[in-house]
Amino acid sequence: MTLIDGKKTAAEIKQEIAAQVKEMESRGERAPHLAAILVGHDGGSETYVANKVKACGECGFRSSLIRFEDDVTEERLLDEIKRLNEDDEVDGFIVQLPLPRHIDEQRIIRAIDPEKDVDGFHPVNVGNMSIGLPGFVSATPAGIMELLRRYGVETKGKHAVVLGRSNIVGKPMATLLMQKSNPGNCTVTVCHSATPNIKEICREADIIVAALGVPGFVTEDMVKPGATVIDVGTTRVPDSTRKSGWRLRGDVDFENVAPKCAFITPVPGGVGPMTICSLMMNTLKAKQK
């Protein structure tokens, strides 16, 4: 069993990005600039944005954090997006999700210039990805594909099962795995809450990508020997032994599943670090364009 170390891989990639930024600056070019809009004070969003700002520093990027309170109007948010779209000093920006209920998330996403949409959520970028054209790919699926590539996981002709159909992970993950590329060229099955016989389908999989948000959903009897298992889940579960009172748990019963696998990602330290790393790669690409 090989443990896919996303934390180590992300650190290596950030070093590679930092070297490219230094080279850009040596030619008299400015460093890439990533901006983030954060609405409210959700704990998870605060942590995620803080990690993005930290990653920008490690890569040599400029970063800007724009904060609004929960009661910000949709129109005020759209005005800020318009300003960032028109700011030539900002190469890419994100609007941290989720947003308060009174704001239409899809309207906000559609307002972002696709050329600056480093989260890869805009319909133009989703469409480009779907037909194999250049564009920004959603950070978590892009990070998973990079892990598969760097660890030499064979995907051509393999049966991949994606658990989950979200716009952010499940759907783009399935699209990337089936594309004529390396990694890619998989036969893909997407399972979700309305899928019968999920256990039987998973037992046939060479690659399982678990992105349901259900802790411990993938059990040992669902995985065939030699499979590759990618765990996207990051659910906070109570843990009285921790100072915080909680710990992160993935969608996979790691202890019992890992011995059967050829490759598996841990939680934490697997897919999570690669998500932010992919955002850095997209921002570098935005600056280069």
C-alpha beads as a LAMMPS data file, in Angstrom:
LAMMPS data file: protein, C-alpha beads

289 atoms
288 bonds

1 atom types
1 bond types

-500.0 500.0 xlo xhi
-500.0 500.0 ylo yhi
-500.0 500.0 zlo zhi

Masses

1 110.0

Atoms # bond

1 1 1 0.000 0.000 0.000
2 1 1 1.323 3.431 -1.007
3 1 1 0.119 6.453 0.962
4 1 1 -0.505 9.417 -1.361
5 1 1 0.973 12.315 0.591
6 1 1 -0.852 15.437 -0.558
7 1 1 0.867 17.657 1.990
8 1 1 4.341 16.698 0.738
9 1 1 3.315 16.959 -2.919
10 1 1 1.716 20.367 -2.395
11 1 1 4.890 21.654 -0.696
12 1 1 6.962 20.492 -3.681
13 1 1 4.620 22.166 -6.168
14 1 1 4.630 25.436 -4.218
15 1 1 8.432 25.407 -4.352
16 1 1 8.235 24.923 -8.122
17 1 1 5.785 27.822 -8.405
18 1 1 7.972 30.065 -6.219
19 1 1 10.946 29.361 -8.510
20 1 1 8.877 30.412 -11.545
21 1 1 7.784 33.592 -9.762
22 1 1 11.406 34.484 -8.975
23 1 1 12.248 33.992 -12.634
24 1 1 9.373 36.275 -13.651
25 1 1 10.552 38.960 -11.236
26 1 1 14.119 38.660 -12.529
27 1 1 12.738 39.638 -15.960
28 1 1 11.129 42.717 -14.418
29 1 1 7.615 41.287 -14.271
30 1 1 5.425 41.652 -11.208
31 1 1 4.422 38.652 -9.103
32 1 1 0.974 37.084 -9.586
33 1 1 -1.797 38.674 -7.527
34 1 1 -4.691 36.669 -6.059
35 1 1 -7.626 38.390 -4.362
36 1 1 -10.288 36.748 -2.186
37 1 1 -13.730 38.022 -1.178
38 1 1 -14.927 36.713 2.179
39 1 1 -18.479 37.342 3.366
40 1 1 -19.292 36.889 7.048
41 1 1 -17.357 34.975 9.683
42 1 1 -17.938 31.276 9.004
43 1 1 -15.190 29.343 10.811
44 1 1 -14.459 26.944 7.967
45 1 1 -14.326 29.735 5.394
46 1 1 -12.079 31.850 7.633
47 1 1 -9.608 28.965 7.959
48 1 1 -9.691 28.164 4.264
49 1 1 -9.078 31.776 3.200
50 1 1 -6.281 32.136 5.767
51 1 1 -4.613 29.044 4.283
52 1 1 -4.929 30.544 0.804
53 1 1 -3.266 33.768 1.952
54 1 1 -0.485 31.722 3.577
55 1 1 0.018 29.717 0.372
56 1 1 0.295 32.962 -1.615
57 1 1 3.180 34.002 0.634
58 1 1 4.910 30.644 0.145
59 1 1 4.608 30.981 -3.625
60 1 1 5.769 34.602 -3.717
61 1 1 2.358 35.914 -4.799
62 1 1 0.665 39.130 -3.794
63 1 1 -2.650 38.573 -2.028
64 1 1 -5.610 40.743 -1.089
65 1 1 -8.444 39.865 1.276
66 1 1 -11.698 41.822 0.871
67 1 1 -14.166 41.362 3.734
68 1 1 -17.900 42.001 3.929
69 1 1 -20.389 41.395 6.730
70 1 1 -23.212 38.840 6.421
71 1 1 -25.717 41.567 5.570
72 1 1 -23.879 42.806 2.463
73 1 1 -26.260 43.256 -0.455
74 1 1 -25.966 41.237 -3.629
75 1 1 -25.548 44.452 -5.635
76 1 1 -22.639 45.615 -3.461
77 1 1 -20.941 42.263 -3.982
78 1 1 -21.492 42.510 -7.748
79 1 1 -19.965 46.008 -7.724
80 1 1 -16.840 44.638 -6.028
81 1 1 -16.602 41.804 -8.549
82 1 1 -16.852 44.327 -11.384
83 1 1 -14.014 46.341 -9.831
84 1 1 -11.788 43.253 -9.589
85 1 1 -12.677 42.221 -13.149
86 1 1 -11.417 45.590 -14.365
87 1 1 -8.307 45.780 -12.157
88 1 1 -5.277 44.895 -14.305
89 1 1 -3.193 44.395 -11.146
90 1 1 -5.365 41.446 -10.061
91 1 1 -4.714 38.279 -12.051
92 1 1 -7.322 36.077 -10.408
93 1 1 -9.837 36.209 -7.598
94 1 1 -12.262 33.995 -5.725
95 1 1 -15.502 34.538 -3.864
96 1 1 -15.411 32.179 -0.887
97 1 1 -18.459 29.933 -0.716
98 1 1 -20.950 29.405 0.831
99 1 1 -22.591 32.821 0.722
100 1 1 -25.504 34.049 2.882
101 1 1 -28.920 32.804 1.755
102 1 1 -30.093 36.180 0.455
103 1 1 -27.349 36.144 -2.191
104 1 1 -27.718 34.163 -5.430
105 1 1 -24.443 32.196 -5.639
106 1 1 -24.867 31.373 -9.330
107 1 1 -25.404 35.042 -10.191
108 1 1 -22.206 35.905 -8.308
109 1 1 -20.212 33.150 -10.057
110 1 1 -21.473 34.193 -13.499
111 1 1 -20.397 37.798 -12.812
112 1 1 -16.719 36.809 -12.466
113 1 1 -14.584 37.281 -15.587
114 1 1 -13.803 33.707 -16.788
115 1 1 -10.213 34.841 -17.388
116 1 1 -9.894 35.600 -13.655
117 1 1 -12.047 32.725 -12.372
118 1 1 -9.224 30.752 -10.755
119 1 1 -11.754 28.651 -8.799
120 1 1 -12.949 27.258 -12.142
121 1 1 -16.652 27.649 -11.278
122 1 1 -17.785 29.931 -14.118
123 1 1 -19.988 28.177 -16.736
124 1 1 -17.481 29.129 -19.454
125 1 1 -14.642 27.347 -17.651
126 1 1 -16.871 24.370 -16.819
127 1 1 -17.862 24.159 -20.483
128 1 1 -14.266 24.406 -21.682
129 1 1 -13.266 21.598 -19.318
130 1 1 -16.166 19.441 -20.518
131 1 1 -15.020 19.540 -24.146
132 1 1 -11.301 19.529 -23.411
133 1 1 -10.503 23.170 -24.168
134 1 1 -7.996 25.231 -22.119
135 1 1 -9.395 26.987 -19.073
136 1 1 -9.412 26.929 -15.297
137 1 1 -10.374 23.614 -13.698
138 1 1 -12.036 23.418 -10.287
139 1 1 -9.254 23.210 -7.706
140 1 1 -10.089 19.951 -5.904
141 1 1 -10.503 17.778 -9.035
142 1 1 -7.411 19.392 -10.568
143 1 1 -5.446 18.582 -7.409
144 1 1 -6.585 14.957 -7.489
145 1 1 -5.527 14.587 -11.134
146 1 1 -2.117 16.015 -10.249
147 1 1 -1.740 13.485 -7.415
148 1 1 -2.641 10.622 -9.759
149 1 1 -0.081 11.907 -12.278
150 1 1 2.760 12.424 -9.822
151 1 1 2.243 9.062 -8.130
152 1 1 2.078 7.240 -11.450
153 1 1 -1.364 5.747 -10.833
154 1 1 -2.430 3.876 -13.984
155 1 1 -5.806 5.198 -15.173
156 1 1 -6.050 4.207 -18.845
157 1 1 -8.819 1.667 -19.331
158 1 1 -9.577 1.536 -15.598
159 1 1 -13.042 1.646 -14.055
160 1 1 -13.372 4.745 -11.870
161 1 1 -16.304 5.218 -9.500
162 1 1 -17.022 8.775 -8.325
163 1 1 -19.192 8.976 -5.210
164 1 1 -20.954 12.332 -5.318
165 1 1 -22.300 14.619 -8.041
166 1 1 -21.568 18.123 -6.757
167 1 1 -20.669 20.881 -9.212
168 1 1 -17.424 21.507 -7.324
169 1 1 -16.048 17.942 -7.090
170 1 1 -18.181 15.056 -8.365
171 1 1 -19.180 16.247 -11.830
172 1 1 -15.814 17.787 -12.856
173 1 1 -13.971 14.775 -11.391
174 1 1 -15.960 12.394 -13.579
175 1 1 -15.365 14.587 -16.626
176 1 1 -11.599 14.759 -16.088
177 1 1 -11.237 11.023 -15.488
178 1 1 -13.036 10.137 -18.724
179 1 1 -11.127 12.586 -20.944
180 1 1 -8.598 11.380 -23.489
181 1 1 -5.532 12.306 -21.438
182 1 1 -3.021 10.972 -18.931
183 1 1 -4.242 10.642 -16.240
184 1 1 -7.648 9.960 -17.742
185 1 1 -9.095 7.522 -20.272
186 1 1 -11.176 5.873 -17.545
187 1 1 -14.585 4.285 -17.795
188 1 1 -16.485 6.330 -15.207
189 1 1 -19.519 5.541 -13.058
190 1 1 -21.036 8.318 -10.928
191 1 1 -22.955 7.233 -7.817
192 1 1 -25.109 9.411 -5.569
193 1 1 -27.889 9.286 -3.012
194 1 1 -30.366 7.800 -5.512
195 1 1 -28.012 5.067 -6.768
196 1 1 -28.980 1.494 -5.833
197 1 1 -26.321 -1.183 -5.298
198 1 1 -23.521 1.291 -4.483
199 1 1 -21.513 -1.394 -2.668
200 1 1 -21.620 -3.733 -5.649
201 1 1 -20.607 -0.944 -8.044
202 1 1 -17.680 0.099 -5.829
203 1 1 -16.409 -3.493 -5.621
204 1 1 -15.861 -3.384 -9.395
205 1 1 -13.876 -0.142 -9.255
206 1 1 -10.157 0.180 -9.901
207 1 1 -10.326 3.779 -8.645
208 1 1 -12.783 5.197 -6.106
209 1 1 -13.131 8.939 -5.527
210 1 1 -15.245 9.452 -2.400
211 1 1 -16.841 12.918 -2.252
212 1 1 -20.135 12.432 -0.450
213 1 1 -19.398 14.187 2.835
214 1 1 -20.483 11.115 4.812
215 1 1 -17.793 10.070 7.333
216 1 1 -16.627 6.472 6.953
217 1 1 -19.051 5.708 4.115
218 1 1 -16.569 3.586 2.126
219 1 1 -15.977 0.404 4.094
220 1 1 -13.578 -2.498 3.609
221 1 1 -16.213 -4.696 1.952
222 1 1 -16.744 -2.060 -0.786
223 1 1 -13.138 -2.062 -2.018
224 1 1 -11.481 -4.707 -4.143
225 1 1 -7.814 -5.617 -3.514
226 1 1 -5.377 -3.345 -5.351
227 1 1 -7.791 -0.452 -5.814
228 1 1 -6.823 3.222 -5.607
229 1 1 -8.962 5.195 -3.145
230 1 1 -9.098 9.005 -3.117
231 1 1 -10.858 10.462 -0.060
232 1 1 -12.242 13.970 -0.547
233 1 1 -14.302 14.010 2.667
234 1 1 -13.428 16.446 5.461
235 1 1 -16.160 16.268 8.087
236 1 1 -15.614 17.535 11.629
237 1 1 -16.508 14.784 14.117
238 1 1 -16.432 15.032 17.932
239 1 1 -13.169 13.947 19.582
240 1 1 -12.767 14.529 23.314
241 1 1 -9.033 13.713 23.121
242 1 1 -8.378 16.832 21.031
243 1 1 -8.035 20.327 22.440
244 1 1 -10.440 21.586 19.780
245 1 1 -12.993 18.919 20.701
246 1 1 -13.159 17.643 17.118
247 1 1 -11.106 16.037 14.364
248 1 1 -11.416 15.714 10.613
249 1 1 -12.728 12.436 9.253
250 1 1 -12.915 11.407 5.625
251 1 1 -15.536 9.503 3.665
252 1 1 -13.381 6.345 3.874
253 1 1 -12.928 3.977 6.816
254 1 1 -9.178 4.445 6.429
255 1 1 -7.865 1.940 8.988
256 1 1 -9.755 -0.993 7.507
257 1 1 -9.682 0.030 3.840
258 1 1 -6.000 1.027 3.528
259 1 1 -4.491 -2.496 3.770
260 1 1 -6.447 -3.550 0.655
261 1 1 -5.355 -0.593 -1.494
262 1 1 -2.544 -0.048 -3.959
263 1 1 -2.820 3.713 -3.307
264 1 1 -4.881 5.710 -0.795
265 1 1 -5.072 9.317 0.431
266 1 1 -5.274 10.100 4.166
267 1 1 -7.501 12.666 5.871
268 1 1 -6.118 15.128 6.707
269 1 1 -3.006 15.527 4.556
270 1 1 -4.293 14.038 1.307
271 1 1 -6.545 15.928 -1.074
272 1 1 -6.973 19.047 1.107
273 1 1 -3.492 20.575 0.645
274 1 1 -3.701 19.951 -3.105
275 1 1 -6.903 21.989 -3.408
276 1 1 -5.168 25.176 -2.296
277 1 1 -2.092 24.241 -4.325
278 1 1 -4.246 23.955 -7.477
279 1 1 -5.602 27.433 -6.808
280 1 1 -1.998 28.691 -6.782
281 1 1 -1.314 26.897 -10.088
282 1 1 -4.405 28.496 -11.636
283 1 1 -3.336 31.938 -10.412
284 1 1 0.118 31.498 -11.954
285 1 1 -1.563 30.446 -15.211
286 1 1 -3.801 33.531 -15.072
287 1 1 -0.750 35.793 -14.732
288 1 1 1.067 34.037 -17.564
289 1 1 -1.930 34.518 -19.840

Bonds

1 1 1 2
2 1 2 3
3 1 3 4
4 1 4 5
5 1 5 6
6 1 6 7
7 1 7 8
8 1 8 9
9 1 9 10
10 1 10 11
11 1 11 12
12 1 12 13
13 1 13 14
14 1 14 15
15 1 15 16
16 1 16 17
17 1 17 18
18 1 18 19
19 1 19 20
20 1 20 21
21 1 21 22
22 1 22 23
23 1 23 24
24 1 24 25
25 1 25 26
26 1 26 27
27 1 27 28
28 1 28 29
29 1 29 30
30 1 30 31
31 1 31 32
32 1 32 33
33 1 33 34
34 1 34 35
35 1 35 36
36 1 36 37
37 1 37 38
38 1 38 39
39 1 39 40
40 1 40 41
41 1 41 42
42 1 42 43
43 1 43 44
44 1 44 45
45 1 45 46
46 1 46 47
47 1 47 48
48 1 48 49
49 1 49 50
50 1 50 51
51 1 51 52
52 1 52 53
53 1 53 54
54 1 54 55
55 1 55 56
56 1 56 57
57 1 57 58
58 1 58 59
59 1 59 60
60 1 60 61
61 1 61 62
62 1 62 63
63 1 63 64
64 1 64 65
65 1 65 66
66 1 66 67
67 1 67 68
68 1 68 69
69 1 69 70
70 1 70 71
71 1 71 72
72 1 72 73
73 1 73 74
74 1 74 75
75 1 75 76
76 1 76 77
77 1 77 78
78 1 78 79
79 1 79 80
80 1 80 81
81 1 81 82
82 1 82 83
83 1 83 84
84 1 84 85
85 1 85 86
86 1 86 87
87 1 87 88
88 1 88 89
89 1 89 90
90 1 90 91
91 1 91 92
92 1 92 93
93 1 93 94
94 1 94 95
95 1 95 96
96 1 96 97
97 1 97 98
98 1 98 99
99 1 99 100
100 1 100 101
101 1 101 102
102 1 102 103
103 1 103 104
104 1 104 105
105 1 105 106
106 1 106 107
107 1 107 108
108 1 108 109
109 1 109 110
110 1 110 111
111 1 111 112
112 1 112 113
113 1 113 114
114 1 114 115
115 1 115 116
116 1 116 117
117 1 117 118
118 1 118 119
119 1 119 120
120 1 120 121
121 1 121 122
122 1 122 123
123 1 123 124
124 1 124 125
125 1 125 126
126 1 126 127
127 1 127 128
128 1 128 129
129 1 129 130
130 1 130 131
131 1 131 132
132 1 132 133
133 1 133 134
134 1 134 135
135 1 135 136
136 1 136 137
137 1 137 138
138 1 138 139
139 1 139 140
140 1 140 141
141 1 141 142
142 1 142 143
143 1 143 144
144 1 144 145
145 1 145 146
146 1 146 147
147 1 147 148
148 1 148 149
149 1 149 150
150 1 150 151
151 1 151 152
152 1 152 153
153 1 153 154
154 1 154 155
155 1 155 156
156 1 156 157
157 1 157 158
158 1 158 159
159 1 159 160
160 1 160 161
161 1 161 162
162 1 162 163
163 1 163 164
164 1 164 165
165 1 165 166
166 1 166 167
167 1 167 168
168 1 168 169
169 1 169 170
170 1 170 171
171 1 171 172
172 1 172 173
173 1 173 174
174 1 174 175
175 1 175 176
176 1 176 177
177 1 177 178
178 1 178 179
179 1 179 180
180 1 180 181
181 1 181 182
182 1 182 183
183 1 183 184
184 1 184 185
185 1 185 186
186 1 186 187
187 1 187 188
188 1 188 189
189 1 189 190
190 1 190 191
191 1 191 192
192 1 192 193
193 1 193 194
194 1 194 195
195 1 195 196
196 1 196 197
197 1 197 198
198 1 198 199
199 1 199 200
200 1 200 201
201 1 201 202
202 1 202 203
203 1 203 204
204 1 204 205
205 1 205 206
206 1 206 207
207 1 207 208
208 1 208 209
209 1 209 210
210 1 210 211
211 1 211 212
212 1 212 213
213 1 213 214
214 1 214 215
215 1 215 216
216 1 216 217
217 1 217 218
218 1 218 219
219 1 219 220
220 1 220 221
221 1 221 222
222 1 222 223
223 1 223 224
224 1 224 225
225 1 225 226
226 1 226 227
227 1 227 228
228 1 228 229
229 1 229 230
230 1 230 231
231 1 231 232
232 1 232 233
233 1 233 234
234 1 234 235
235 1 235 236
236 1 236 237
237 1 237 238
238 1 238 239
239 1 239 240
240 1 240 241
241 1 241 242
242 1 242 243
243 1 243 244
244 1 244 245
245 1 245 246
246 1 246 247
247 1 247 248
248 1 248 249
249 1 249 250
250 1 250 251
251 1 251 252
252 1 252 253
253 1 253 254
254 1 254 255
255 1 255 256
256 1 256 257
257 1 257 258
258 1 258 259
259 1 259 260
260 1 260 261
261 1 261 262
262 1 262 263
263 1 263 264
264 1 264 265
265 1 265 266
266 1 266 267
267 1 267 268
268 1 268 269
269 1 269 270
270 1 270 271
271 1 271 272
272 1 272 273
273 1 273 274
274 1 274 275
275 1 275 276
276 1 276 277
277 1 277 278
278 1 278 279
279 1 279 280
280 1 280 281
281 1 281 282
282 1 282 283
283 1 283 284
284 1 284 285
285 1 285 286
286 1 286 287
287 1 287 288
288 1 288 289
